[in-house]
Amino acid sequence: MATRTPEQILAELQALVANQEITILKLSEPITAEIAQLQGQSQQRTSDISSSSLDATTPASLEADLTHYRELFAKLRFSYVEQVTKEKFIRAIVGDPPLIVSPQENVDLEKQNLEAKATLKALKTEVADMVTELEKKAKDLSKKYERVKTETARMEELPDKLIELETAVAKLKTAQASRLDPNPELNLPLAKTLDLVEAKKRQRDELDRQLEQLQSQVPRKKKELERLHAELNPLETKRQNSTAAAKEARRRKEAALGGVEDDLEERGRWHRAAETTLKQMLETES
């Protein structure tokens, strides 16, 4: 089944509303037409409802009219029963031969009357229940109809709002594209950014763990460094003394001999002494 677009749904709703307009005036047209016909045929005005009230029908006026006609019908029924009873009584008296009613016939008629009254009462109760149910359904339908009208009005506004939102999204995308950061990690979507943050947190935790391990090794390394300094200081003193002695011997020899060969020999000795000292220092550090 093909998916319908919002525009198609809105068009269908508008067509339904245009073809099936539900108003109090529309619903009351059959009643008002019947009332107008009865009033035209009647010789006397039995109601004080004017045609203007029928033209401006409202739920409150309909309720008032219904109450009025109920009272009027009750009065007419009483007058009808009274008139028929009088007519039958007069015919029974003046008839030839006169109509004689026995007590048993009165008892039978009374039973029939009671049965008719019970049936009428049951019908009235049923009608009253039906009216109550119809009123409830009418109110529910009215609320649903109003809700549909409200939602239809909102749907009519949606296309324009959607166009505005799409335009705004396009502008935001253009602005975002022009402001992209050279660092690709700063241009990631939200999900990937959260994953990257979690990875960075794990990396930070690992670095913190390594730092703690290194900090625990600092005291031992300090002690080892102090030991190396203690071993290096005598060697440094020895080197300085050797250097000073070599310089002094060189100076004395140059003053005594003054020859080139002696100078070269002195330099060789000095270099050998320095080499020996450096080797000893290197072996000590390793």
Residue pairs with C-beta under 8 A, 6 or more apart in sequence:
6 155
6 158
6 159
7 159
9 155
10 152
10 155
10 156
10 158
10 159
13 148
13 152
13 155
14 152
17 149
17 152
22 141
22 145
24 57
24 58
24 59
24 62
25 57
28 57
28 62
32 54
32 57
35 49
35 54
36 51
36 54
39 45
39 47
46 72
46 76
47 68
47 69
47 72
48 68
49 65
49 68
53 61
53 65
91 99
92 98
92 99
92 101
180 187
181 187
185 196
188 196
228 285
231 284
232 281
232 284
232 285
235 277
235 280
235 281
235 284
238 277
239 277
239 281
242 273
242 274
242 277
243 274
246 269
246 270
246 273
246 274
247 270
249 266
249 269
250 266
250 267
250 270
253 262
253 266
254 262
254 263
254 266
